[in-house]
Amino acid sequence: MKSKLLLLLSFCAVAGPAAAADSILPGYWESTNRLLSPIRTKEVEKRCITPEEVAKFMMGPSNRHYTCTYPVKSFANGKILLRGTCVSKKGRKVAVSGEGSFTATTFKLTATVATDFAGIPISGRASTEARRIADTCPPEPKAD
């Protein structure tokens, strides 16, 4: 459950920038994803975000375990707000709400999640802080 929750929140952000000034820039990014409660974890990853992937990164939590929709989303003036629901492949629903800030080269979001597990309500908090560390991505290693 802990790893799935961290995965769910590892790409937290908000939907669809309309113009470059309203989004992050593509490039090489380092993200620090933390599960703050109920269990503390930290995961750091470096990844290339291409121009085509900017919108996906900004779309909010969604991964191979969950499909998410955000009826409430705002991404303007450097501020992020989102409220929605993610549903696992097995039908488990998770309420997600988050707030944060962004610039062209930084991204910060803190999110709260709530679900039921075997009839017991469970909630948690997570954060993502990301920064652009290079304009271009390093070359991918060549396959042998």
C-alpha positions in Angstrom: 0.0 0.0 0.0 2.8 2.4 0.9 4.6 2.0 -2.4 1.4 2.4 -4.4 0.5 5.5 -2.5 3.9 7.0 -3.1 3.6 6.0 -6.8 0.2 7.7 -7.0 1.6 10.9 -5.6 4.9 10.9 -7.4 3.6 12.9 -10.4 1.4 15.3 -8.5 0.5 18.5 -10.3 -2.4 20.1 -12.2 -3.9 20.0 -15.6 -3.1 21.4 -19.0 -1.0 24.5 -19.3 -2.1 26.6 -22.2 1.1 28.4 -22.7 4.8 28.1 -21.8 4.5 30.8 -19.2 1.8 28.7 -17.5 3.9 25.5 -17.2 7.2 24.0 -16.3 9.9 23.9 -19.0 11.1 20.7 -20.6 14.5 19.4 -19.7 16.3 17.3 -17.1 14.5 17.3 -13.8 15.1 16.0 -10.3 12.1 15.2 -8.1 12.0 14.4 -4.4 8.8 12.6 -3.5 8.0 12.2 0.1 5.2 10.3 1.9 4.8 12.4 5.0 2.1 10.3 6.8 1.1 7.8 8.0 4.6 6.4 7.2 7.6 8.5 6.2 9.4 7.7 3.0 11.5 9.6 0.5 12.3 8.8 -3.1 14.5 10.9 -5.4 14.5 10.5 -9.1 16.0 12.2 -12.1 14.1 12.1 -15.4 13.9 13.7 -18.8 10.7 15.7 -19.4 10.3 16.3 -23.1 8.1 19.0 -24.6 5.5 16.4 -25.3 5.6 15.1 -21.6 5.2 18.5 -19.9 1.4 18.4 -20.0 1.4 14.8 -18.7 3.7 15.7 -15.8 1.4 18.6 -15.0 -1.8 16.5 -15.2 -1.8 15.2 -11.7 -1.4 11.9 -10.0 -1.9 9.0 -12.3 0.1 6.0 -13.0 -0.2 2.3 -14.0 -2.0 1.5 -10.7 -4.5 4.4 -10.7 -6.7 6.3 -13.2 -7.4 9.8 -11.9 -9.8 12.6 -12.7 -9.7 16.1 -11.3 -13.0 18.0 -11.5 -11.4 20.9 -9.6 -8.1 22.1 -11.0 -6.4 25.4 -11.2 -3.0 26.1 -12.6 -2.4 29.8 -12.8 -0.2 32.6 -11.5 2.3 30.2 -10.1 -0.3 28.4 -7.9 -1.6 24.9 -8.1 -4.9 23.6 -6.7 -6.5 20.2 -7.4 -9.3 18.0 -6.0 -10.2 14.7 -7.5 -10.5 11.0 -7.3 -8.2 8.2 -8.3 -9.5 4.6 -8.9 -7.3 1.5 -8.8 -7.6 -1.3 -11.3 -9.4 -3.2 -8.6 -11.9 -0.4 -8.0 -10.5 1.1 -4.8 -11.2 4.9 -4.7 -8.8 7.4 -3.3 -9.8 11.1 -2.8 -6.9 13.4 -3.6 -6.5 17.1 -2.8 -3.4 19.2 -3.3 -2.0 22.7 -3.3 1.4 24.0 -4.4 3.4 26.4 -6.5 5.4 26.3 -9.7 7.8 28.3 -11.9 9.3 27.4 -15.2 12.1 25.6 -13.3 10.5 24.6 -10.0 7.5 22.6 -8.8 6.2 22.0 -5.3 3.0 20.2 -4.3 1.6 18.9 -1.1 -1.3 16.5 -1.3 -3.7 14.7 1.0 -5.2 11.4 0.2 -8.0 9.5 1.8 -9.4 6.0 1.3 -10.9 3.0 3.1 -8.9 -0.2 3.6 -11.0 -3.1 4.9 -13.6 -0.6 6.2 -11.0 1.4 8.1 -10.5 5.0 6.9 -6.9 5.8 6.0 -5.5 9.2 5.2 -2.0 10.4 4.4 0.0 13.3 3.2 2.7 13.4 0.5 4.8 16.0 -1.2 6.7 16.4 -4.4 9.4 19.0 -4.9 11.1 19.1 -8.3 13.7 21.3 -10.0 15.0 21.6 -13.4 18.7 20.7 -13.3 19.6 21.0 -17.0 18.2 22.4 -20.2 18.9 19.1 -22.1 18.7 15.5 -21.0 21.8 13.3 -20.9 22.1 10.8 -23.7 20.4 7.5 -23.1 22.9 4.6 -22.6 23.4 2.5 -25.7 22.2 -1.1 -25.6 24.9 -3.7 -26.0 
